[in-house]
Amino acid sequence: MLLAFTAPGAQAQETVLNLYSARHYQTDENLYTHFTQLTGIKINRIEGKEDELLERIKNESTNSPADVLLTVDAARLAAAHELGLFAPVKSKTLETRIPAYLRTDDWFSFSSRARVIVYNKATIKAGQVRNYADLANPALRNQVCIRSGSHPYNLSLMASIIAHEGEQKAEAWARGLVANFARAPKGGDTDQIKAVAAGECGVALANSYYVARLMRSDKADDKKTMAAVGIIWPNQTTSGTHINVSGGGMLKYAPHKEAAVKFLEYLASDEAQRYFAEGNNEWPVVASVKVRNPALDSLGTFKMDTLPVGSLAMYRAKAQVIFDRVGLR
């Protein structure tokens, strides 16, 4: 972690980029190193939790040294937008390479992950659960595990359901989901997968890169876990499986705007896209990029939801209200 940032007044010298990142993946080091090799621009980085970084940027205001914010989940990127932290970026490279539904005027998705359903192969038949809606079916009473309703992964999924189905149907689904809980929400996505494997619950929601990470593990316990569970791509005959993203944007008071745009454009390059996929088990957002990741390959192809990420942002607050109302905390 590098803390010595170039002062905001040094705009003429575009030899540094000050990055605030909530991505805590060691594989991202390759991204930063290669960018510097290509451009000569040194990356100074501060890593932190998402909320802490947003608060820091807000408090620094016009004196902020930060040029770019990277984080995971559309809900968190939307929160930065709502705080007015991002600046609009005009870039033919970004507009050409990143599909319109995966970008907004001021932030861009650079990798994606799917919200899949994990089930216990000994107790649940794959045909029982085909869609997110099935998780609210009374037939799954006492069978569902999930992490906190306040977590952005679940907020983004709920936002997509609101966008597709409307608030009334979305709330009915949330109530049915809560009624089917095997236990109170707790833990992260890996904990949900392991709970399903252990028989603590029959089904759970998890992001695909957690699944792929366990599939690539050499640990005996992880191999045992993955042997016990199956994976379902939800909503294949309707809207498609919900996709969440990792992304970022240039900050409003960025002192090195030219370097910031270069960095964002670099993240959409073939090489950077492959780092995301091969290093952290995420899918590239640039469709033409070919990757080599045995775990992702073994998961197969699927129909993804192409709901614009801006819609996820639009319904994020309503998603939290509904979860609070039905007791999904």
Salt bridges, closest charged atoms under 4 A:
ASP28 OD2 - ARG23 NE 2.67
GLU29 OE2 - ARG45 NH2 2.64
GLU47 OE1 - HIS24 ND1 3.91
GLU47 OE2 - ARG45 NE 3.05
GLU50 OE2 - ARG76 NH1 3.36
GLU55 OE1 - LYS58 NZ 3.40
GLU60 OE2 - ARG56 NE 3.04
ASP67 OD2 - HIS256 ND1 2.97
GLU82 OE1 - ARG316 NH2 2.49
ASP106 OD2 - HIS81 ND1 2.81
GLU167 OE2 - LYS318 NZ 3.14
GLU171 OE2 - ARG175 NH2 2.89
GLU171 OE1 - ARG325 NH2 2.76
ASP189 OD2 - ARG115 NH1 2.56
ASP189 OD1 - ARG147 NH1 2.89
GLU200 OE2 - ARG183 NE 2.93
GLU258 OE2 - LYS262 NZ 3.60
ASP270 OD1 - ARG97 NH2 2.40
GLU271 OE1 - HIS34 NE2 3.07
GLU282 OE1 - ARG23 NH2 3.09
GLU282 OE2 - ARG113 NH2 2.75
ASP305 OD2 - HIS164 NE2 2.72
